[in-house]
């Protein structure tokens, strides 16, 4: 038996020694507790410099309610600034604060004002001052792609074709032809392939609003009947008392209104009504039946010109008849609530009225003390997402606003763009902006955690950095886990607290400038399967201030996840993990702004230890060793790095030193950062 055991040990060590030089793993001791001592964090004292570069994303309406009306507000945020500072936060990204049509605020109706539900402009200015006093910056969510259709610009644009706001948006009565001919600047590079019918909405204005019209029918030639519409000041016709249905004609419009024409003889009919209809009108020869009795337009692009006869088209598929200009406008989010802005050809976009207005509003916020902007949906501004149009436009917008910011603050403004794509598609946008959200970071981290495989993570992140560096040397990776448009991190990770903690540990020990989505630090869960509100649940403080803006909440979450107060008192909570790793990042420049490099042993080539994610973070002479065990079981590794001390620890980590190596026993989903 002894000889057999010795033979097995000989084979084991022979296999280990066959590793390549770069990946050679020193021999491990037997898996016993003898000689191992628990690793405890002994970081140096923080010098008070907020260097971590952590931004906290919060939705104003769901974060903290100061006045009990159920809606989060500016004063509520002010009351929680100390909480945010305890998370090591350097900046706040606020969801759109402008007046808007919906609760989420991405259909803005006034870029120069604040939503009165959140407080007054004075309240907002107080928030800026209070945040700045604690070293926290304020970034505004800014929607460049579109306005809400209730914006005064859009309402004016729909009123007439010669309105000065007409050029703020893309209108067309025949979008397919206009795109093919290159007459729609925002889609001009795509030609005929750029036409998607669902992306063209009918303007809700222009057809609505009451107007008195006389509708005159000429049925003298039943094969080619016509309708003529004229404005009139004559009295509205009363309900036609004639109950006969023989030869009857009916006007159908608005909210299912149907009125019978007066027969004037010789195939002529007339009717005066107060007309209001968002969809147009039809002529029918039956008040109860459709098939075989419907007359409309031969094409959806056709419309009635006041005072001119319009030939009616008999078909069960006839299009609605519209009065005046057919106001189709472009919205590539496929919703009639959004109206896409028109900046004209990108080569002259900075001269467009829409650009000047949007940049002008941004500069007003800069003058109020705002420190930066998160730009929404930047790949959708110009429709061709793969061309250089959007990066070119974004650079022009950045330069314009930065001129004002730099004159006021003596440094460059921060702007981060949202392009919901993988790294290769995001990289070109660094030509226009200094920072971009890195969705690939979360996608790779999610896979690594779910599969217990960390060996590829460092290589992946460094490969993204190489893509960005081609575009600009001073790129800023805006790393993140989930956000308001994605299922919550905890939901993706099966509501497993250990995985949520390690996700935080990896986020806060990797390069870039990380974002924390509010509630993520508590382990909030929620998916969008029943509505986005479930991803945007109120913060449960445990001391009041809880918003109740929606009833679309998971009622089990408060009890299962716990309040801020409860997690603050628990040293092993997810919140405590965020605080500990944020403190380490704020303390050590190498963690905050260092350069990532692969570990010499535990890297993508060492699949014998695929559960280990390890890398160095270096800034000047400061160097940190970051190690994460993504396995759900204990792992023992050997390292030859000259360890100085552990600065932060997640889970159970113990250590044993020998003459040439240090042996680390890493518990399931554990992490440790050493100063070298």
Beta strands, then each sheet from edge to edge (+ up, - down):
strand 1: 37-38
strand 2: 54-58
strand 3: 89-94
strand 4: 99-100
strand 5: 108-110
strand 6: 137-142
strand 7: 146-148
strand 8: 200-202
strand 9: 211-218
strand 10: 226-231
strand 11: 250-253
strand 12: 257-260
strand 13: 262-265
strand 14: 268-275
strand 15: 281-284
strand 16: 294-296
strand 17: 303-304
strand 18: 310-311
strand 19: 313-314
strand 20: 322-323
strand 21: 328-330
strand 22: 338-340
strand 23: 372-375
strand 24: 414-417
strand 25: 435-437
strand 26: 476-478
strand 27: 515-517
strand 28: 595-598
strand 29: 612-619
strand 30: 622-629
strand 31: 635-639
strand 32: 645-650
strand 33: 653-657
strand 34: 662-666
strand 35: 670-675
sheet 1: 1+ 33- 34+ 31-
sheet 2: 26+ 25+ 24+ 23+ 6+ 3+ 2+ 27+
sheet 3: 4+ 5-
sheet 4: 7+ 22-
sheet 5: 8+ 21-
sheet 6: 13+ 14- 9+ 10- 18+
sheet 7: 12+ 11- 15+ 16- 19+
sheet 8: 17+ 20+
sheet 9: 28+ 29- 30+ 35- 32+
end
